[in-house]
Amino acid sequence: MKAAVLVFPGSNCDRDLAVAFEQAGFDVSMVWHKDSALPEGVDIVGVPGGFSYGDYLRCGAIAAQSPICQALAEHTNRGGYALGVCNGFQVLTETGILPGALLRNAGLKYICKTVDLKVATSDSVFTQGYNAGDVIGIPIAHHDGNYFADDATIAALHDQDRVAFTYGDNPNGSRDDIAGILSDNRRVLGMMPHPERAADDGHGGTDGTAMFRALAGMLAEA
Amino acid sequence: MKARVHVMLKNGVLDPQGEAVRHALGAMGFDKVEGVRQGKVIDLDLAEGATEADVTEMCEKLLANTVIESYSIETL
């Protein structure tokens, strides 16, 4: 299985995400934002956390216009898998690959702590290693994680079982406590919490490991 | 041509920064402030031949996120 992790100026979780993929058994290549193509045969693209382009204009807005994000959109349009974490989630909404937007946290503060995250559906390659209703501990670290979408979009996400994770104690004002969502084909996941920061004993928690293991298991079969 | 683009959060989208400014003004004794919305102003210096339609396209594609923001264009 091959994973590609995108690297923008200002990305800072790219290496952590690559290590989490590697530990699950993926061959990982790092792909620079100016590249216009993904490596041949990539199964999943990781869009990492950080502060791409210094969060100028809006978080993820300038990264979304980079050449590699064109290739990312083509990959997901063909049914390719992608995982966007934190700033990566913001990039996925700015490209329009996922619906909605991430606003400034309702409390205006940057929040860095481990939160209780409820698995809202186990029906995806990302979440099948959990049971719906499981509560896992995953760190968040963001200033703009307040998920917003219009009423129709929120209703569609619920109706189509596309809310992947919700917060136990909403830290940022996200609508309906939404922490992560799936694309309509369930092959793209965007989430504000960092599963790659809970994927090694040294992290103080390993609740994120099941996501990378499940991904590796599914993609190995495919 | 010069153009000025105003970008504001849409009505109905919570503006926590605007709210914080409103609270601060209230605490300073400006007790007649009923609401504050904070936005962005982007000034563009444009070459000969640029049109307002070009600026509209820039707004739609980059300068505003129309999921959460509205924009208006002023030519200067």
Boltz contact constraints between the chains, C-beta under 6 A:
constraints:
  - contact:
      token1: [A, 58]
      token2: [B, 65]
      max_distance: 6.0
  - contact:
      token1: [A, 101]
      token2: [B, 65]
      max_distance: 6.0
  - contact:
      token1: [A, 101]
      token2: [B, 67]
      max_distance: 6.0
  - contact:
      token1: [A, 101]
      token2: [B, 68]
      max_distance: 6.0
  - contact:
      token1: [A, 104]
      token2: [B, 16]
      max_distance: 6.0
  - contact:
      token1: [A, 106]
      token2: [B, 16]
      max_distance: 6.0
  - contact:
      token1: [A, 108]
      token2: [B, 16]
      max_distance: 6.0
  - contact:
      token1: [A, 108]
      token2: [B, 20]
      max_distance: 6.0
  - contact:
      token1: [A, 148]
      token2: [B, 68]
      max_distance: 6.0
